Amino acid sequence: MAVSTSASESFASGRIQSSSLVDLAAEAIRKQILSGVLGPGDRLIEERLTEELGISRPPLREALRILSQEGLIETRPRQGSVVATLTDQDVFEILTLRSALEKLAVELGVPVSDARRLQRCRQALEQMEDCARREDRASLVESGYAFHSSIIALAGHRRLEASYASVQQQLLLCMARNLYAREHYHENLLDHVARHRFLLELIEAGDPQTVLAELAVHGERSFTEPHPARAAEG
């Protein structure tokens, strides 16, 4: 059996074609979670997944163990594995922590003194745009995390970056929910990228207070449906 050059290639047709079955199975299921194909609380039925991915139960169960360690799924007594559900309090805690870390990064890192750090931001934004054009929502979530992580990196502060990375999987779950809500109620995928491009333009301009003001409203409509009156107005 030939080993594919990338995880995305290996499960693009639905069935995994690689000796690295555990890693690729975990990646395939992770993509389904981040894209919204599998939503919060959805059961991960082993019979369906083994057939869909073309693998046996032992590597599948190991893949589910990895995803459980990452916090993307939960194993419940007599229910098996389900996609993790974030409560409103979970979302509040995760996003307020992210805001505090990004605020510190901007205060320490803007104006940007090292052009290489800005290049990392630009590369992440280019990846976001490519994912949006291909309508690859899972990869858009991951590249969105990479973009916000690149903002953290502007500060050149290793411990700050480590703190941000420690909640990566929780942030990915939040960002997946955010993308779903914004796409369905507020903006298309390219508009989603455009908000991030505007934020980067402010960072490049070098005024930290302007950047902080934009960050304060950057996700103001995350996880929200339109107000009924507004929806009625069209």
KEVEXDREN-144640 format. One record per residue (C-alpha): residue in three letters; x, y, z; residue number from 0. Coordinates in Angstrom, 3 decimals. Each point is the difference from the previous one (the first is absolute). Last residue first. Layout:
// KEVEXDREN-144640
<ala, <X, Y, Z>, NUM>
...
***
This chain:
// KEVEXDREN-144640
<gly, <-33.430, 41.539, 5.647>, 233>
<glu, <-2.054, 2.132, 2.391>, 232>
<ala, <-1.496, -3.170, 1.440>, 231>
<ala, <3.492, -1.222, 0.802>, 230>
<arg, <0.712, 3.260, 1.774>, 229>
<ala, <-3.095, -0.373, 2.136>, 228>
<pro, <0.853, -3.616, 0.825>, 227>
<his, <3.561, 0.941, 1.104>, 226>
<pro, <2.479, -1.812, -2.165>, 225>
<glu, <1.486, -3.207, 1.401>, 224>
<thr, <2.978, 0.243, 2.291>, 223>
<phe, <3.066, -2.171, 0.471>, 222>
<ser, <2.365, 2.841, -0.958>, 221>
<arg, <-1.616, 3.363, -0.625>, 220>
<glu, <2.593, 2.093, 1.848>, 219>
<gly, <2.927, -1.992, -1.350>, 218>
<his, <2.261, 2.832, -1.159>, 217>
<val, <-1.711, 2.589, 2.225>, 216>
<ala, <2.667, 0.242, 2.722>, 215>
<leu, <2.673, -1.061, -2.490>, 214>
<glu, <-0.721, 3.148, -1.988>, 213>
<ala, <0.506, 2.247, 3.025>, 212>
<leu, <3.175, -1.890, 0.894>, 211>
<val, <1.398, 0.561, -3.486>, 210>
<thr, <-0.800, 3.707, 0.164>, 209>
<gln, <1.705, 0.222, 3.401>, 208>
<pro, <3.076, -1.840, -1.301>, 207>
<asp, <0.634, 2.456, -2.867>, 206>
<gly, <2.472, -1.637, -2.402>, 205>
<ala, <-1.562, 0.267, -3.448>, 204>
<glu, <0.946, -3.674, -0.515>, 203>
<ile, <-2.237, -0.972, 2.920>, 202>
<leu, <-2.843, 2.016, -1.490>, 201>
<glu, <0.454, -1.749, -3.347>, 200>
<leu, <0.023, -3.344, 1.823>, 199>
<leu, <-3.375, 0.749, 1.566>, 198>
<phe, <-1.398, 0.942, -3.405>, 197>
<arg, <1.252, -3.313, -1.422>, 196>
<his, <-1.689, -1.840, 2.879>, 195>
<arg, <-3.346, 1.587, -0.772>, 194>
<ala, <0.553, -0.796, -3.702>, 193>
<val, <0.460, -3.694, 0.806>, 192>
<his, <-3.528, -0.228, 1.424>, 191>
<asp, <-1.248, 1.996, -2.980>, 190>
<leu, <1.527, -2.720, -2.187>, 189>
<leu, <-1.831, -2.703, 1.960>, 188>
<asn, <-3.400, 1.685, -0.202>, 187>
<glu, <-1.329, 2.279, 2.713>, 186>
<his, <-2.617, 0.442, 2.727>, 185>
<tyr, <-2.496, -2.768, 0.705>, 184>
<his, <1.095, -3.351, -1.437>, 183>
<glu, <3.642, 0.863, -0.622>, 182>
<arg, <0.367, 1.782, 3.338>, 181>
<ala, <-1.571, -2.806, 1.983>, 180>
<tyr, <2.007, -2.787, -1.644>, 179>
<leu, <3.245, 1.975, 0.201>, 178>
<asn, <-0.518, 0.697, 3.704>, 177>
<arg, <-0.771, -3.622, 0.808>, 176>
<ala, <3.222, -1.051, -1.745>, 175>
<met, <1.863, 2.823, 1.748>, 174>
<cys, <-1.177, -1.180, 3.392>, 173>
<leu, <1.023, -3.593, -0.731>, 172>
<leu, <3.369, 1.212, -1.308>, 171>
<leu, <0.460, 2.120, 3.123>, 170>
<gln, <-0.526, -3.055, 2.179>, 169>
<gln, <2.578, -1.881, -2.083>, 168>
<gln, <2.534, 2.817, 0.277>, 167>
<val, <-0.365, 0.649, 3.731>, 166>
<ser, <3.640, -0.743, 0.899>, 165>
<ala, <1.177, 1.732, -3.192>, 164>
<tyr, <-1.005, 3.390, 1.401>, 163>
<ser, <1.912, -0.571, 3.233>, 162>
<ala, <3.030, -1.201, -1.955>, 161>
<glu, <-0.074, 3.128, -2.173>, 160>
<leu, <-0.086, 2.205, 3.103>, 159>
<arg, <2.859, -1.993, 1.466>, 158>
<arg, <2.106, 0.523, -3.102>, 157>
<his, <-0.527, 3.773, -0.273>, 156>
<gly, <1.035, 1.443, -3.375>, 155>
<ala, <-3.046, 2.279, 0.238>, 154>
<leu, <-0.997, -0.514, -3.625>, 153>
<ala, <-0.392, -3.721, 0.754>, 152>
<ile, <-3.452, 0.579, 1.506>, 151>
<ile, <-1.104, 1.499, -3.315>, 150>
<ser, <1.394, -3.084, -1.749>, 149>
<ser, <-2.174, -2.154, 2.267>, 148>
<his, <-3.013, 1.951, -1.236>, 147>
<phe, <0.958, -0.842, -3.571>, 146>
<ala, <0.786, -3.647, 0.797>, 145>
<tyr, <-3.416, -0.337, 1.667>, 144>
<gly, <-1.576, 1.339, -3.162>, 143>
<ser, <2.100, -2.488, -1.963>, 142>
<glu, <-1.545, -2.809, 2.042>, 141>
<val, <-3.551, 1.334, -0.384>, 140>
<leu, <0.532, 0.484, -3.732>, 139>
<ser, <1.364, -3.554, -0.199>, 138>
<ala, <-3.274, -1.302, 1.417>, 137>
<arg, <-2.050, 2.272, -2.249>, 136>
<asp, <1.545, -1.006, -3.299>, 135>
<glu, <-2.176, 2.187, -2.214>, 134>
<arg, <2.800, 0.010, -2.625>, 133>
<arg, <-0.095, 3.804, -0.096>, 132>
<ala, <-0.162, 0.117, 3.794>, 131>
<cys, <2.955, -2.378, 0.362>, 130>
<asp, <2.135, 2.130, -2.345>, 129>
<glu, <-0.981, 3.149, 1.887>, 128>
<met, <0.906, -1.538, 3.342>, 127>
<gln, <3.340, -1.208, -1.333>, 126>
<glu, <0.782, 3.502, -1.229>, 125>
<leu, <-0.874, 1.338, 3.449>, 124>
<ala, <2.373, -2.469, 1.651>, 123>
<gln, <2.770, 1.084, -2.375>, 122>
<arg, <-0.634, 3.663, 0.753>, 121>
<cys, <0.156, -0.522, 3.753>, 120>
<arg, <3.273, -1.937, -0.302>, 119>
<gln, <1.364, 2.800, -2.153>, 118>
<leu, <-0.822, 2.451, 2.762>, 117>
<arg, <2.274, -1.914, 2.352>, 116>
<arg, <2.791, 0.033, -2.565>, 115>
<ala, <-0.227, 3.796, -0.152>, 114>
<asp, <1.328, 0.265, 3.561>, 113>
<ser, <-0.779, 3.279, 1.782>, 112>
<val, <-3.788, -0.206, -0.207>, 111>
<pro, <-1.750, 3.078, 1.366>, 110>
<val, <-1.559, -1.894, 1.721>, 109>
<gly, <1.573, -2.949, 1.843>, 108>
<leu, <-0.274, 0.597, 3.743>, 107>
<glu, <-3.434, 1.643, 0.145>, 106>
<val, <-1.195, -2.219, -2.854>, 105>
<ala, <1.133, -3.191, 1.735>, 104>
<leu, <-1.538, 1.109, 3.314>, 103>
<lys, <-3.334, 0.622, -1.691>, 102>
<glu, <0.252, -3.345, -1.792>, 101>
<leu, <0.464, -1.826, 3.312>, 100>
<ala, <-2.920, 1.812, 1.635>, 99>
<ser, <-2.268, -0.582, -2.974>, 98>
<arg, <0.863, -3.700, -0.105>, 97>
<leu, <-0.802, -0.342, 3.704>, 96>
<thr, <-3.303, 1.817, -0.537>, 95>
<leu, <-0.709, -2.376, -2.890>, 94>
<ile, <0.699, -3.189, 1.933>, 93>
<glu, <-1.859, 1.057, 3.144>, 92>
<phe, <-3.101, 1.242, -1.821>, 91>
<val, <-0.081, -3.052, -2.263>, 90>
<asp, <0.191, -2.354, 2.978>, 89>
<gln, <-2.690, 2.006, 1.815>, 88>
<asp, <-2.307, -0.275, -3.018>, 87>
<thr, <0.578, -3.739, 0.114>, 86>
<leu, <2.332, -1.684, -2.461>, 85>
<thr, <-1.050, -3.405, -1.286>, 84>
<ala, <2.554, -2.615, -0.946>, 83>
<val, <-0.887, -2.306, -2.888>, 82>
<val, <-1.216, -3.329, 1.352>, 81>
<ser, <1.730, -3.273, 0.842>, 80>
<gly, <-1.787, -2.955, 1.595>, 79>
<gln, <-3.445, 0.387, 1.517>, 78>
<arg, <0.009, -2.614, 2.769>, 77>
<pro, <2.377, 2.179, 2.067>, 76>
<arg, <1.095, 3.116, -1.913>, 75>
<thr, <3.147, 0.507, -2.030>, 74>
<glu, <0.550, 3.611, -1.036>, 73>
<ile, <1.290, 1.401, -3.276>, 72>
<leu, <2.091, 2.994, -1.056>, 71>
<gly, <1.850, 0.208, 3.326>, 70>
<glu, <3.391, -0.838, -1.472>, 69>
<gln, <0.224, -3.087, 2.218>, 68>
<ser, <-3.399, -1.092, -1.338>, 67>
<leu, <1.212, 0.503, -3.556>, 66>
<ile, <2.973, -2.258, 0.698>, 65>
<arg, <-2.233, -2.665, 1.578>, 64>
<leu, <-2.296, 0.171, -3.030>, 63>
<ala, <2.990, -0.715, -2.237>, 62>
<glu, <0.907, -2.990, 2.177>, 61>
<arg, <-3.579, -1.240, -0.318>, 60>
<leu, <0.176, 0.344, -3.770>, 59>
<pro, <3.335, -1.829, -0.149>, 58>
<pro, <-1.524, -2.963, 1.924>, 57>
<arg, <-3.417, 0.073, -1.765>, 56>
<ser, <1.096, -0.769, -3.552>, 55>
<ile, <0.480, 2.545, -2.773>, 54>
<gly, <-1.791, 1.002, -3.202>, 53>
<leu, <-0.740, 3.561, 1.072>, 52>
<glu, <-3.753, -0.102, -0.610>, 51>
<glu, <-0.381, -3.652, 1.003>, 50>
<thr, <1.994, 0.359, 3.200>, 49>
<leu, <-1.784, 3.279, 0.700>, 48>
<arg, <-3.501, -1.431, -0.404>, 47>
<glu, <0.634, -2.981, 2.251>, 46>
<glu, <1.761, 2.164, 2.571>, 45>
<ile, <-2.836, 2.455, 0.447>, 44>
<leu, <1.373, 3.359, 1.084>, 43>
<arg, <-3.019, 1.526, 1.711>, 42>
<asp, <-0.785, 3.660, -0.637>, 41>
<gly, <0.045, 2.122, 3.167>, 40>
<pro, <1.481, 3.073, -1.656>, 39>
<gly, <-0.133, -0.320, -3.802>, 38>
<leu, <1.601, -2.384, -2.475>, 37>
<val, <-0.048, 1.429, -3.508>, 36>
<gly, <0.820, 3.314, 1.695>, 35>
<ser, <3.291, 0.515, -1.822>, 34>
<leu, <2.003, -0.283, 3.227>, 33>
<ile, <-1.648, -3.285, 0.968>, 32>
<gln, <0.275, -1.607, -3.438>, 31>
<lys, <3.632, 1.097, -0.256>, 30>
<arg, <0.784, -1.568, 3.376>, 29>
<ile, <-1.608, -3.255, -1.198>, 28>
<ala, <2.314, -0.139, -3.014>, 27>
<glu, <3.028, 1.063, 2.036>, 26>
<ala, <-0.591, -2.688, 2.635>, 25>
<ala, <-0.421, -2.614, -2.730>, 24>
<leu, <3.177, 1.224, -1.652>, 23>
<asp, <2.006, -0.205, 3.196>, 22>
<val, <-1.304, -3.476, 0.868>, 21>
<leu, <0.293, -1.405, -3.490>, 20>
<ser, <3.598, 0.963, -0.644>, 19>
<ser, <0.383, -2.842, -2.506>, 18>
<ser, <-1.996, 2.064, -2.470>, 17>
<gln, <-3.063, -0.062, -2.251>, 16>
<ile, <-2.876, 1.316, 2.111>, 15>
<arg, <-3.422, -0.206, -1.587>, 14>
<gly, <-2.228, 3.019, -0.663>, 13>
<ser, <1.441, 1.096, -3.337>, 12>
<ala, <1.758, 2.992, 1.530>, 11>
<phe, <1.267, -2.254, 2.776>, 10>
<ser, <3.576, -0.490, -1.146>, 9>
<glu, <0.373, 3.275, -1.810>, 8>
<ser, <-0.871, 2.005, 3.116>, 7>
<ala, <2.376, -2.082, 2.112>, 6>
<ser, <2.911, 0.761, -2.269>, 5>
<thr, <2.531, -1.790, -2.177>, 4>
<ser, <-2.019, -3.191, -0.106>, 3>
<val, <1.653, -3.305, 0.976>, 2>
<ala, <-0.462, -2.708, -2.606>, 1>
<met, <-1.518, -3.330, 1.045>, 0>
***
